[in-house]
Amino acid sequence: MVGKNGNEGLQAVRLRCERNEHLILCRYASFADSSLGRAREESPCPVRTCYQRDRDRVIHSKSFRRLKHKTQVFLSPDGDHYRTRLTHTLEVAQIARTIARALALNEDLTEAIALGHDLGHTPFGHAGERALEEISGLPFHHNENSLRIVDVLEDGGKGLNLTHEVRDGILCHTGSKQADTFEGRIVALSDRIAYINHDIDDAIRAGVLKAIDIPDRFVEILGGTTHDRINTMVNDTIQSSGEVKRGTYEIQMSPAVGAATVALREFMFERVYKNPTAKSEESKARLILEELYRYFERRLEELPPMYLDMLASASIPRVLCDYLSSMSDRYAVEIFKNIYIPKSWHIY
């Protein structure tokens, strides 16, 4: 029973959650009371574990809200049913939580990583990422930018001060380096499961792909619908993961399903991600970001105050990338219009 003496009584709630983790989760799980902690020490929340607290910080961040107006694959889609970066993030979190729960790993940590993994995406999807890298001359990778957002840019330049485990999972959700935690590895695999399948769904909706275009060899192994493919991949991951030999734990698909998933991803690159129709607006997206970059490079004084202050400790290209990558698609377009498109002249 929770006591009535302020935080001292409420603290029993968090302690109960931490004890329950040791009762429910497997020995390979990341336990909240064993976290490596935060860069800046804080008093623990009385009612939430450190991973629950991180999840909430991500959800309440401005960067998370902006994901609803950031491109997934199709730029400025005409319709409410195309995925955005936000709906992609929610689908990844759902898939990852399902796998983590089934494997008795830490669902709270998994969810916190999943919700934060794509905060660093630029406007206009990967096209924007490539454009900023080329324009600025700096290496730009959305996973590294996601980490920079939670470490430095959020909360008015103070960052969210997330735990080591969440930060590591965000950074390692893509690329060659595996996350230190199995929860982080679940998110990396769930990200791939989510985007392969919902991008097929959106490509069919856009007329870029037809269901019958998907080769039979994938249908036979994975299924013929979005639901069936996700179900196959998730269930296979749950069945194939775990302690493969004493002391060795893996998050993985079976050889057959894993190979089919990789091959289906390659099929999507050829038929959708590089498709001229799907990519037809990318040159315009690049133009917008390049012009905005050059404009603010010449007029640094017009940057928002937080970014102006950052110029004392960071290079101009770094600050410009921070500012432009934080924009949603429609905000970038609006700023571009305000700067470069003549306004109508009204006579009163």
Disulfide bonds with the S-S distance in Angstrom:
none
